Amino acid sequence: MRFTLSLLLIIGICFPNFAQKKSKKASTTAEVSTPLKPLHHSVYDFWEEIPEQAISNDGGYAAFVINPQKGDGHLYIYKSETGDLVEKVARGYNVKFTHDSKYVLFKIKPQLDIVTEARRAKKKKDELPKDSLGIYSLQSGQLIKLPSIISFQIPEKGIGWIAYQMLKNDTTETQSKKKPSEDEGYPLYLRNLSESTELQIPFVKDYVFAENGSLLAFTTTAEDSVFKPGVWIWELGKEAPQPLFLGHSKHSFKHLVFDKIGDQLAFIADLDTNAKTQIRAPKLFYWKKGDPEATLKVDEQTLPTENGWLVNAEYKPNFSKNGEILFYGINPPPIVPDTTLLPEEIVNVEVWHWQDRKLQTQQKVTHKTDKNRSYLSALDLTKGTSVQLTHHELEAATQVNEGDAPYVMLNDPYAYAHEHWDWNPKSDVYTVDVRTGERKLITKKLEGRPMVSPLGKYLYWFSNPDTSWFAYSIERGTLSQLTHNRIVRFADEEDDHPDYPNSYGIAGWTQNDEQVIIYDRYDLWLIDPQNPEKATRLTQGREQRLRYRYVKLDKEERNINLNSVLLLRSFNEITKKEGFYTLDNGRLNLKVEGDFRIGQNFHKSLLTDRIIFTKETFRDFPNWHSSTLQFDKTIQLTHANPQQKEYAWGTVELVNWISNDGIPLQGLLYKPDNFDPKKKYPMMTYFYEKNSDNIHTHFAPKPIRSYINFSYFTSNGYVVFVPDIVYQIGYPGQSAYNCVIPGVLKMIETGYIDKDRIGISGHSWGGYQTAYIVTRTNLFKAAEAGAPVSNMTSAYGGVRWDTGLVRQAQYERTQSRIGGTLWEKPFHFIENSPLFFADRVKTPVLMMHNDDDGAVPWYQGIEFYLALKRLNKPVWMLNYTGEKHGLTQRQNMTDFAIRLYQFFDHYLKDQPMPRWMASGLPYVEKGINQGLELITD
């Protein structure tokens, strides 16, 4: 009965009009008799994804890019109210609607097979096929295609114009020897969309529209009767552009930026014509509408700091919203190498100092960023004065109220940066006056992340040690504790780490920064920083274990208007149902709820209440739907992967059991289509902390990055069990065992699981737990442990190479949950390390651990592999050379999927063993032969 009810919930309950209409006629005999195909690795390439989506400002149209995982896709344009297909364009992508909702603009890729053939022919980059530009009129239905496009831009809020660069050489005779290139620039075309008129500017390297579309700024290297090298501006509608700065063709210009209104422009110029000069001297230029030319505002001679500092060329200047302040970056002179030294004369040594603020390993990771580090400064355009706002390398400044506030917030971790073993951030927090540079200390040694209210009236943070929210009033200079955890907790109630729990976050600040809306586990609380004791609960979710979260639909929204109708998404912790509510004048109104998952990515039209979003279940691909905020009529717009109906898939349901520690647990059980409880099924077990809330997640067949694909296994006749795990501090491995094993035994008790054909798989933290569990039980016929920590004692003192951070915090306070140092709890480190119990393993083990893994050191896999190998245990380790913690190269992901399924099919379904498992793969065959052929003799 449980299976029947779950299946009905999955396929029968949905949004009004969400489910596709089913034919009332009975299926034909042919349809009934046609067997569903099991998923195979060959389906990956043509299985579709939807990487791009957009909605017009008037809400009338929505556009989607639907691509196969490998191959040529299409751009689809729909009427969002009816779902009618308006246009379908092969290989369209990078889609944008114009601000007036009259045009759709996009690039068109060349055919993949043509590009592939050109690459096989070893053609140069400039010789490869280029994109085209598509301009589609929503009014006339006319599609214009322009070839050899490099880039295009449209004004964010302006109408009527598009600028684009093309790989063409329409230059004058005087420039016949100069060819378009990245160094020289490409032709820029300015097109009036309504009139189809086109203007050309040669050799443009950079260009940008003002937000309102009234101006276009560009740089050019052209030298002819009309244009000279330099920075130009074009007031759209005028006949000719205006030069703002004329210079030399070897001058470089970058970071053209307008203010919000479009009346001011800033840019960085490098006027040194010697390309070999190592220490450059960039300069900040400024132009205001009405000025005849741009003027130099800041250079190495006029910086607000000691001599020798420079304008930073990498920092993009930006204006405050009101246009009064221009923020820019500066930096000390760079450290440059002596180019006269021979290689054998260069000393390459790292000095690891005990008082380093950043470990050498961190400095190696951030080397490029450190070289380009910028120190924030502010130019007061009303007075012409500059001040430096940050003064050393670790300070981070946050502009406030879109730069209009009289201060920036400064977060300074310098005094605590040497505490590399603690991943909880600590910092001193200041405000800095943008006109004088004066600093004011707000709080010292804050353990949390400081933030600023939208209008800048408050600094606020969640203090980790206090597990409470605080707000500091800039005007009053007073600090208020917003939450006290007396009625409910505002930090994670289920956190099981030996560390401070995280907060549940905030929804935002109300109008005029008067109040803040803070989340607890279930509800939204309205809190006045001046009177926090009178907090108001806006929702009533705790009683039903119903979680509410605010949906921000307006991307430009800064403050929440409590006088408007708010959209909330909901999640029921008991039933796992999701839905939407509105909060209107204090009243909650259910709009829709059901057994599905709502995607996090929403798009709302600017001028109407039309929205588009995804809905998915385990069986249903996350297609895009259209509705209004009333949800009275919902239309499915996209219909990706119609071929799925030809393949066996599966179902999913919640299961419950009790851990060895007496804790009630939940998990997910995935079953094949046409499940027969009288049969015996092989079962895969997969886990990574808690997954039961993901019951409605869809898993499209695709090459695997690290973990198994549930749909693939159920389609091929497996049951998949995904248990939740809770942890006891100091005993992560035993905790996993105490949760997983009782769950597996509970599944065996159902009678439809073959107890002799059960596999286990996990990656990273799941890989560690898999390795640990197989040292404690012989219940599993085969195990795959991806990137496992096998020896906590050796891993403890290591480095996470992708970040350069030490691994100590991983074991003391975060995921590994040991709760102390190696010297405080040595036996806990040993007891939780699979390596020390490798002799107990009787389960065949497959590992995937790559030599460039920056999260779990590669030697952890090697240690476990060598131990099992010496003990003559069946063990294989896959190393995809150059890959990191999870696979990124598609060919490697596909290869790993094949090998993983071959491994489990052999042990759990008696399939033949492939050659790579039977006899390995000699190094001389690496990259040539794969050894995937099955041995059938």
VENMOLIN-V653803 format. One record per residue. N is the residue number from 0. SS is DSSP state (H for helix, E for strand, C for the rest). Layout:
N | SS
N | SS
This chain:
0 | C
1 | H
2 | H
3 | H
4 | H
5 | H
6 | H
7 | H
8 | H
9 | H
10 | H
11 | H
12 | C
13 | C
14 | C
15 | C
16 | C
17 | C
18 | C
19 | C
20 | C
21 | C
22 | C
23 | C
24 | C
25 | C
26 | C
27 | C
28 | H
29 | H
30 | H
31 | H
32 | H
33 | C
34 | C
35 | C
36 | E
37 | C
38 | C
39 | C
40 | H
41 | H
42 | H
43 | C
44 | C
45 | C
46 | C
47 | E
48 | E
49 | E
50 | E
51 | E
52 | E
53 | E
54 | E
55 | C
56 | C
57 | C
58 | C
59 | C
60 | E
61 | E
62 | E
63 | E
64 | E
65 | E
66 | E
67 | E
68 | C
69 | C
70 | C
71 | C
72 | C
73 | E
74 | E
75 | E
76 | E
77 | E
78 | E
79 | C
80 | C
81 | C
82 | C
83 | C
84 | E
85 | E
86 | E
87 | E
88 | E
89 | E
90 | C
91 | E
92 | E
93 | E
94 | E
95 | E
96 | E
97 | C
98 | C
99 | C
100 | C
101 | C
102 | E
103 | E
104 | E
105 | E
106 | E
107 | E
108 | C
109 | C
110 | C
111 | H
112 | H
113 | H
114 | H
115 | H
116 | H
117 | H
118 | H
119 | H
120 | C
121 | C
122 | C
123 | C
124 | H
125 | H
126 | H
127 | C
128 | C
129 | C
130 | E
131 | E
132 | E
133 | E
134 | E
135 | E
136 | E
137 | C
138 | C
139 | C
140 | C
141 | C
142 | E
143 | E
144 | E
145 | E
146 | E
147 | E
148 | E
149 | E
150 | E
151 | E
152 | E
153 | C
154 | C
155 | C
156 | C
157 | C
158 | C
159 | C
160 | E
161 | E
162 | E
163 | E
164 | E
165 | E
166 | C
167 | C
168 | C
169 | C
170 | C
171 | C
172 | H
173 | H
174 | H
175 | C
176 | C
177 | C
178 | C
179 | C
180 | E
181 | C
182 | C
183 | C
184 | E
185 | E
186 | E
187 | E
188 | E
189 | E
190 | E
191 | E
192 | C
193 | C
194 | C
195 | C
196 | E
197 | E
198 | E
199 | E
200 | E
201 | E
202 | E
203 | E
204 | E
205 | E
206 | E
207 | E
208 | E
209 | C
210 | C
211 | C
212 | C
213 | C
214 | E
215 | E
216 | E
217 | E
218 | E
219 | E
220 | C
221 | C
222 | C
223 | C
224 | C
225 | C
226 | C
227 | C
228 | C
229 | E
230 | E
231 | E
232 | E
233 | E
234 | E
235 | C
236 | C
237 | C
238 | C
239 | C
240 | C
241 | E
242 | E
243 | E
244 | E
245 | E
246 | C
247 | C
248 | C
249 | C
250 | C
251 | E
252 | E
253 | E
254 | E
255 | E
256 | E
257 | E
258 | C
259 | C
260 | C
261 | C
262 | C
263 | E
264 | E
265 | E
266 | E
267 | E
268 | E
269 | E
270 | C
271 | C
272 | C
273 | C
274 | C
275 | C
276 | C
277 | C
278 | C
279 | C
280 | C
281 | C
282 | E
283 | E
284 | E
285 | E
286 | E
287 | E
288 | C
289 | C
290 | C
291 | C
292 | C
293 | C
294 | E
295 | E
296 | E
297 | E
298 | C
299 | C
300 | C
301 | C
302 | C
303 | C
304 | C
305 | C
306 | C
307 | C
308 | C
309 | E
310 | E
311 | C
312 | C
313 | C
314 | C
315 | C
316 | C
317 | E
318 | E
319 | C
320 | C
321 | C
322 | C
323 | C
324 | E
325 | E
326 | E
327 | E
328 | E
329 | E
330 | E
331 | C
332 | C
333 | C
334 | C
335 | C
336 | C
337 | C
338 | C
339 | C
340 | C
341 | C
342 | H
343 | H
344 | H
345 | C
346 | C
347 | C
348 | C
349 | C
350 | C
351 | C
352 | C
353 | C
354 | C
355 | C
356 | C
357 | C
358 | C
359 | H
360 | H
361 | H
362 | H
363 | H
364 | H
365 | C
366 | H
367 | H
368 | H
369 | H
370 | H
371 | C
372 | C
373 | C
374 | E
375 | E
376 | E
377 | E
378 | E
379 | E
380 | C
381 | C
382 | C
383 | C
384 | E
385 | E
386 | E
387 | E
388 | C
389 | C
390 | C
391 | C
392 | C
393 | C
394 | C
395 | E
396 | E
397 | E
398 | E
399 | C
400 | H
401 | H
402 | H
403 | C
404 | C
405 | C
406 | E
407 | E
408 | E
409 | E
410 | E
411 | E
412 | C
413 | H
414 | H
415 | H
416 | C
417 | C
418 | C
419 | C
420 | C
421 | C
422 | C
423 | C
424 | C
425 | C
426 | E
427 | E
428 | E
429 | E
430 | E
431 | E
432 | E
433 | C
434 | C
435 | C
436 | C
437 | C
438 | E
439 | E
440 | E
441 | E
442 | E
443 | E
444 | E
445 | E
446 | C
447 | C
448 | C
449 | C
450 | E
451 | E
452 | C
453 | C
454 | C
455 | C
456 | C
457 | E
458 | E
459 | E
460 | E
461 | E
462 | E
463 | C
464 | C
465 | C
466 | C
467 | E
468 | E
469 | E
470 | E
471 | E
472 | E
473 | C
474 | C
475 | C
476 | C
477 | E
478 | E
479 | E
480 | E
481 | C
482 | C
483 | C
484 | C
485 | C
486 | C
487 | C
488 | C
489 | C
490 | E
491 | C
492 | C
493 | C
494 | C
495 | C
496 | C
497 | C
498 | C
499 | C
500 | C
501 | C
502 | E
503 | C
504 | C
505 | E
506 | E
507 | E
508 | E
509 | E
510 | H
511 | H
512 | H
513 | C
514 | E
515 | E
516 | E
517 | E
518 | E
519 | C
520 | C
521 | C
522 | C
523 | E
524 | E
525 | E
526 | E
527 | E
528 | C
529 | C
530 | C
531 | H
532 | H
533 | H
534 | C
535 | E
536 | E
537 | C
538 | C
539 | C
540 | C
541 | H
542 | H
543 | H
544 | C
545 | E
546 | E
547 | E
548 | E
549 | E
550 | C
551 | C
552 | C
553 | C
554 | C
555 | C
556 | C
557 | C
558 | C
559 | E
560 | C
561 | C
562 | C
563 | C
564 | C
565 | E
566 | E
567 | E
568 | E
569 | E
570 | E
571 | E
572 | C
573 | C
574 | C
575 | C
576 | C
577 | E
578 | E
579 | E
580 | E
581 | E
582 | E
583 | E
584 | C
585 | C
586 | E
587 | E
588 | E
589 | E
590 | E
591 | E
592 | E
593 | E
594 | C
595 | C
596 | E
597 | E
598 | C
599 | C
600 | C
601 | C
602 | E
603 | E
604 | C
605 | C
606 | C
607 | C
608 | C
609 | E
610 | E
611 | E
612 | E
613 | E
614 | E
615 | E
616 | C
617 | C
618 | C
619 | C
620 | C
621 | C
622 | E
623 | E
624 | E
625 | E
626 | E
627 | E
628 | C
629 | C
630 | C
631 | C
632 | C
633 | C
634 | E
635 | E
636 | C
637 | C
638 | C
639 | C
640 | C
641 | H
642 | H
643 | H
644 | H
645 | H
646 | E
647 | C
648 | C
649 | C
650 | E
651 | E
652 | E
653 | E
654 | E
655 | E
656 | E
657 | E
658 | C
659 | C
660 | C
661 | C
662 | C
663 | E
664 | E
665 | E
666 | E
667 | E
668 | E
669 | E
670 | E
671 | C
672 | C
673 | C
674 | C
675 | C
676 | C
677 | C
678 | C
679 | C
680 | E
681 | E
682 | E
683 | E
684 | E
685 | E
686 | C
687 | C
688 | C
689 | C
690 | C
691 | H
692 | H
693 | H
694 | C
695 | C
696 | C
697 | C
698 | C
699 | C
700 | C
701 | C
702 | C
703 | C
704 | C
705 | C
706 | C
707 | C
708 | C
709 | H
710 | H
711 | H
712 | H
713 | H
714 | H
715 | C
716 | C
717 | C
718 | E
719 | E
720 | E
721 | E
722 | E
723 | C
724 | C
725 | C
726 | C
727 | C
728 | C
729 | C
730 | C
731 | H
732 | H
733 | H
734 | H
735 | H
736 | H
737 | H
738 | H
739 | H
740 | H
741 | H
742 | H
743 | H
744 | H
745 | H
746 | H
747 | H
748 | H
749 | C
750 | C
751 | C
752 | E
753 | E
754 | E
755 | E
756 | E
757 | E
758 | E
759 | E
760 | E
761 | E
762 | E
763 | C
764 | H
765 | H
766 | H
767 | H
768 | H
769 | H
770 | H
771 | H
772 | H
773 | C
774 | C
775 | C
776 | C
777 | C
778 | C
779 | C
780 | C
781 | E
782 | E
783 | E
784 | E
785 | E
786 | C
787 | C
788 | C
789 | C
790 | C
791 | H
792 | H
793 | H
794 | H
795 | H
796 | C
797 | C
798 | E
799 | E
800 | C
801 | C
802 | C
803 | C
804 | E
805 | E
806 | C
807 | H
808 | H
809 | H
810 | H
811 | H
812 | C
813 | C
814 | C
815 | C
816 | C
817 | C
818 | C
819 | C
820 | C
821 | C
822 | C
823 | C
824 | C
825 | H
826 | H
827 | H
828 | H
829 | H
830 | H
831 | C
832 | C
833 | H
834 | H
835 | H
836 | H
837 | H
838 | H
839 | H
840 | C
841 | C
842 | C
843 | E
844 | E
845 | E
846 | E
847 | E
848 | C
849 | C
850 | C
851 | C
852 | C
853 | C
854 | C
855 | C
856 | C
857 | H
858 | H
859 | H
860 | H
861 | H
862 | H
863 | H
864 | H
865 | H
866 | H
867 | H
868 | H
869 | H
870 | C
871 | C
872 | C
873 | C
874 | E
875 | E
876 | E
877 | E
878 | C
879 | C
880 | C
881 | C
882 | C
883 | C
884 | C
885 | C
886 | C
887 | C
888 | C
889 | H
890 | H
891 | H
892 | H
893 | H
894 | H
895 | H
896 | H
897 | H
898 | H
899 | H
900 | H
901 | H
902 | H
903 | H
904 | H
905 | H
906 | H
907 | H
908 | H
909 | C
910 | C
911 | C
912 | C
913 | E
914 | H
915 | H
916 | H
917 | H
918 | H
919 | C
920 | C
921 | C
922 | H
923 | H
924 | H
925 | C
926 | C
927 | C
928 | C
929 | C
930 | C
931 | C
932 | C
933 | E
934 | C
935 | C
936 | C
